Amino acid sequence: MFHKIVLSMATLRVVSGCLEITAAMIMLRLNQVDKALLVNSGLAIVGPFVLLSTTALGLIGIAEKMSFSKLLLVLAGVAFIFVGILKK
C-alpha cells in the first residue's frame, strides 16, 4: 500500500503531466505561434503551483522525522529556488 502523502504527491505530478501533454496537443492543433504562446503562458501558472504543492506535501510528510533547524534549511532552499526563478 502506498503512503497517503506519496500517493498525493504522485497524483499531483501525473495530473500536471497530463496537463502538459494536453497543452502540447492543443498547441499543435492551433498551429499558430501567438495562440501557442497563450497556452504556454497558462502552463506557467500551473508549474509553480504543482512544485509548491508537492514540496509542501513532502515537508508535511517528513516534518515529524526532521529537527526544526533542518526543516528551516529545507524551506530556505525552496525559497531560494523561487527567488532564483522569479528574479529578473
C-alpha positions in Angstrom: 0.0 0.0 0.0 1.3 3.5 -0.8 1.8 6.2 1.8 -1.0 8.7 1.5 1.3 11.7 1.1 3.5 9.9 -1.5 0.3 9.0 -3.4 -0.9 12.6 -3.3 2.4 13.9 -4.5 2.5 11.4 -7.4 -1.1 12.2 -8.3 -0.3 15.9 -8.5 2.6 15.2 -10.8 0.5 12.9 -13.0 -2.2 15.5 -13.3 0.5 18.1 -14.1 2.0 15.8 -16.7 -1.4 15.2 -18.3 -2.0 19.0 -18.5 1.4 19.4 -20.2 0.6 16.8 -22.8 -2.8 18.2 -23.4 -1.4 21.7 -23.8 1.2 20.4 -26.3 -1.6 18.8 -28.3 -3.6 22.0 -28.2 -0.6 23.9 -29.4 -0.2 21.5 -32.3 -3.9 21.7 -33.2 -3.9 25.5 -33.1 -0.8 25.7 -35.3 -0.3 29.4 -34.6 2.6 30.9 -32.6 0.5 33.5 -30.8 -2.1 31.1 -29.6 0.5 28.5 -28.7 2.2 31.2 -26.6 -1.0 31.9 -24.8 -1.4 28.2 -24.0 2.2 28.1 -22.8 1.6 31.1 -20.6 -1.3 29.3 -18.9 1.1 26.4 -18.1 3.4 28.9 -16.4 0.8 29.3 -13.7 0.4 25.5 -13.2 4.1 24.6 -12.8 4.9 26.7 -9.7 1.7 25.6 -8.1 2.5 21.9 -8.6 6.0 22.5 -7.3 4.8 24.3 -4.2 2.1 21.7 -3.5 4.3 18.6 -3.9 7.0 20.2 -1.8 4.5 21.2 0.9 3.1 17.7 1.0 6.6 16.2 1.2 7.5 18.6 4.0 4.4 17.7 5.9 5.3 14.0 5.5 8.8 14.3 6.9 8.2 17.1 9.4 7.8 14.7 12.3 11.1 13.0 11.4 13.3 16.1 11.0 14.6 18.6 13.5 13.2 22.1 13.3 16.6 23.5 12.1 16.8 21.0 9.2 13.2 21.8 8.3 14.0 25.5 8.2 17.0 24.8 5.9 14.8 22.9 3.5 12.3 25.7 3.5 15.1 28.2 2.9 16.2 26.1 -0.1 12.8 26.1 -1.6 12.6 29.9 -1.1 15.9 30.3 -2.9 14.7 28.2 -5.8 11.7 30.6 -6.2 13.9 33.7 -5.8 16.2 32.4 -8.5 13.4 31.6 -10.8 11.4 34.8 -10.3 14.4 37.2 -10.1 14.8 39.3 -13.2 
